[in-house]
Amino acid sequence: MSDIHFMKKAIDEALNNVLTNHGGPFGAIVVKDGKIIGIGRNEVTASKDPTAHAEVQAIRDACRYLNDFQLIDCEIYTSCEPCPMCIGAIYWARPKAVYYACTKQEAAKIGFDDQFIYEQLALPMEHRKIPMQQISPDDGDLPFRTWEISKNKVEY
């Protein structure tokens, strides 16, 4: 199977999502050893979950299939350049490559503009639109200290 074949599968997921009024025009698949092991489509509005982007859904599906929390030696094909949240999820999943069809600029032209998130991330925390403030109760770092000395932790 070729890259074009897999990209068409991701695009088909996106198109089907639009045609069925299930969610946004985004689809993604995860491939390992030439086999599709994860499929995702944008389900933000259908599931009332702002994290239900196609890439995140495909990662979740593939991880269930592999019974693992990482996508070592996998490739992700997505109908559009991933947003900042999906980029974070992709890096945590650790696939070997990501391929996309449409660009973030093309997505912005139809109303999916993530530029403000990139801009917000570049700002110092005190200048961001959504206030973020540290609150440190006594022993607020107890989970971290406990993790650090745990003999049973699974590193990732």
C-alpha positions in Angstrom: 0.0 0.0 0.0 1.2 3.5 -0.9 1.2 6.7 1.0 -1.4 8.0 -1.4 -3.6 5.0 -0.6 -3.5 5.7 3.1 -3.9 9.5 2.7 -7.0 8.8 0.6 -8.4 6.7 3.4 -7.9 9.6 5.9 -9.5 12.0 3.4 -12.4 9.5 3.0 -13.0 9.5 6.7 -13.1 13.3 6.7 -15.5 13.5 3.7 -17.8 10.8 5.3 -17.9 12.9 8.5 -19.1 15.9 6.6 -21.6 14.0 4.5 -23.1 12.4 7.6 -23.2 15.6 9.6 -21.2 13.9 12.3 -18.5 16.5 12.8 -15.8 18.6 11.2 -14.1 17.9 7.9 -11.2 16.0 9.5 -10.1 12.3 9.3 -7.0 10.4 10.4 -5.7 6.9 10.3 -2.7 5.1 12.0 -0.8 2.6 10.0 1.7 0.0 11.2 3.5 -2.4 8.9 1.2 -1.5 6.0 -2.0 -2.2 8.0 -4.5 0.4 9.3 -4.7 -0.1 13.0 -6.5 3.1 14.1 -9.2 5.3 12.5 -10.4 8.7 13.8 -12.7 11.4 12.7 -13.5 14.8 14.2 -16.3 14.1 16.8 -16.1 17.4 18.7 -19.8 18.3 18.2 -21.2 14.8 18.1 -19.5 13.8 21.4 -19.6 17.3 23.0 -15.8 16.8 23.6 -13.4 19.5 22.5 -10.5 17.0 22.5 -12.2 14.6 20.0 -10.1 15.6 17.0 -9.5 13.1 14.3 -5.8 12.6 15.2 -6.6 12.1 18.9 -9.4 9.6 18.1 -7.1 7.7 15.7 -4.3 7.6 18.3 -6.8 6.3 20.9 -8.1 3.6 18.5 -4.6 2.5 17.6 -3.4 2.4 21.2 -6.4 0.2 22.1 -5.5 -2.1 19.2 -1.8 -2.3 20.2 -2.6 -2.4 23.9 0.1 0.2 24.4 0.3 3.9 25.1 2.8 4.6 22.3 2.7 4.2 18.6 6.3 3.1 18.0 7.0 2.3 14.3 3.6 3.7 13.3 2.6 6.4 10.8 -0.3 8.8 11.0 -2.1 10.0 7.9 -4.4 12.9 8.5 -6.6 15.0 6.2 -5.2 18.3 7.6 -2.1 19.6 9.3 -2.5 18.9 13.0 -3.6 21.6 15.4 -1.5 22.4 18.5 -3.4 20.0 20.7 -3.0 17.2 18.2 0.7 17.9 17.7 1.1 17.5 21.5 -0.8 14.2 21.4 1.3 13.0 18.4 4.5 13.7 20.2 3.3 11.9 23.3 2.3 8.9 21.1 5.7 8.9 19.4 4.9 7.7 15.9 7.7 7.6 13.4 6.0 10.0 10.9 3.0 12.1 10.2 1.6 12.9 6.8 -1.1 15.5 6.1 -3.1 16.7 3.1 -4.5 20.2 3.7 -2.6 22.9 5.5 -3.5 24.9 8.5 -3.9 27.9 6.2 -6.5 26.0 4.2 -8.3 25.1 7.4 -8.3 28.7 8.5 -10.0 29.7 5.2 -13.0 27.6 6.1 -13.2 28.7 9.7 -10.8 26.4 11.6 -8.2 28.9 12.6 -5.7 27.7 15.2 -3.3 30.7 14.8 -4.6 32.3 18.0 -3.5 29.2 20.0 0.0 29.4 18.5 0.1 33.1 19.4 -1.2 32.5 23.0 1.5 29.8 23.6 4.2 32.3 22.6 3.0 34.8 25.2 4.2 34.9 28.8 1.5 33.3 30.9 0.5 36.5 32.5 -0.4 38.0 29.1 -2.6 35.1 27.8 -6.3 35.4 27.2 -7.1 32.7 29.7 -5.6 33.4 33.1 -3.3 30.7 34.5 -2.0 31.0 38.0 -0.1 28.5 40.2 -1.6 27.6 43.5 0.8 25.7 45.8 -0.8 24.2 48.9 1.4 22.3 51.4 2.4 19.0 49.9 1.2 20.1 46.5 4.2 18.3 45.0 3.5 15.0 47.0 2.4 13.1 43.8 5.6 14.2 42.1 7.8 13.2 45.0 6.0 9.9 45.3 6.4 9.2 41.6 10.1 10.0 41.8 10.8 7.3 44.3 8.3 4.7 43.1 9.8 1.4 42.1 6.7 0.5 40.1 6.4 3.4 37.7 6.2 2.9 34.0 8.2 5.7 32.4 6.9 7.4 29.2 
